[in-house]
Amino acid sequence: MRIRFIVVGKKMPAWVQTGYQEYARRLPRELDLELIEIPLAHRGKNADLQRLLKKEGEMMIAAIKPNDFVVSLDVIGKSWTTPDLAKQLSMWQGLGSDVCLLVGGPDGLAPQCSQRAQQHWSVSALTFPHPLVRVVVAEALYRAWSINAGHPYHRE
């Protein structure tokens, strides 16, 4: 199964790239985590945020294949514990399709992306800067995989 991690924003600081890559490379081949970066629309002084969000959303939707299972990451989504995420990961693997995780930019996720999603996940009740979410989600997926695989990484 492939998890396409579709995120708004490019040119991340080195610590974000290093953190994300550390956990993405730990995942086994049968659980491929692919990062797809959507360019952040330019936000000028008098920018029309709704138009910019729509443009970002269109690019995100274009990266989703018709049979993909789509999960939006949003504060209004459902919170999962680590064992809950491990169960979700098993469920996603059983679907027989790829999974897309959608993360918006600094102004959130476009409405059409939330509408396309079959599931909504809240990583935290806290608001994180969108670059940090990349590292947190990659580590959480690795930890969930380790639970399912019986790997000693996760300890209870």
ChimeraX attribute file (.defattr): number of C-alpha atoms within 10 A of each C-alpha:
attribute: neighborCount
match mode: 1-to-1
recipient: residues
	/A:1	16
	/A:2	17
	/A:3	21
	/A:4	20
	/A:5	20
	/A:6	23
	/A:7	25
	/A:8	24
	/A:9	19
	/A:10	12
	/A:11	11
	/A:12	11
	/A:13	9
	/A:14	9
	/A:15	12
	/A:16	17
	/A:17	15
	/A:18	13
	/A:19	16
	/A:20	21
	/A:21	17
	/A:22	15
	/A:23	19
	/A:24	21
	/A:25	13
	/A:26	16
	/A:27	18
	/A:28	11
	/A:29	10
	/A:30	9
	/A:31	18
	/A:32	16
	/A:33	24
	/A:34	13
	/A:35	17
	/A:36	17
	/A:37	17
	/A:38	20
	/A:39	16
	/A:40	18
	/A:41	17
	/A:42	9
	/A:43	10
	/A:44	8
	/A:45	6
	/A:46	6
	/A:47	11
	/A:48	10
	/A:49	14
	/A:50	12
	/A:51	12
	/A:52	17
	/A:53	22
	/A:54	17
	/A:55	16
	/A:56	25
	/A:57	22
	/A:58	15
	/A:59	17
	/A:60	25
	/A:61	18
	/A:62	10
	/A:63	15
	/A:64	19
	/A:65	13
	/A:66	9
	/A:67	10
	/A:68	18
	/A:69	20
	/A:70	25
	/A:71	21
	/A:72	24
	/A:73	25
	/A:74	21
	/A:75	17
	/A:76	13
	/A:77	17
	/A:78	14
	/A:79	16
	/A:80	15
	/A:81	11
	/A:82	15
	/A:83	16
	/A:84	12
	/A:85	19
	/A:86	22
	/A:87	17
	/A:88	14
	/A:89	17
	/A:90	14
	/A:91	11
	/A:92	17
	/A:93	17
	/A:94	10
	/A:95	12
	/A:96	12
	/A:97	15
	/A:98	19
	/A:99	23
	/A:100	25
	/A:101	21
	/A:102	27
	/A:103	26
	/A:104	23
	/A:105	19
	/A:106	13
	/A:107	11
	/A:108	14
	/A:109	22
	/A:110	23
	/A:111	12
	/A:112	15
	/A:113	22
	/A:114	19
	/A:115	12
	/A:116	14
	/A:117	17
	/A:118	11
	/A:119	15
	/A:120	20
	/A:121	18
	/A:122	16
	/A:123	21
	/A:124	16
	/A:125	12
	/A:126	8
	/A:127	11
	/A:128	13
	/A:129	10
	/A:130	17
	/A:131	22
	/A:132	15
	/A:133	19
	/A:134	21
	/A:135	20
	/A:136	17
	/A:137	18
	/A:138	22
	/A:139	20
	/A:140	18
	/A:141	21
	/A:142	24
	/A:143	23
	/A:144	25
	/A:145	24
	/A:146	18
	/A:147	19
	/A:148	14
	/A:149	10
	/A:150	10
	/A:151	12
	/A:152	9
	/A:153	11
	/A:154	14
	/A:155	8
	/A:156	3
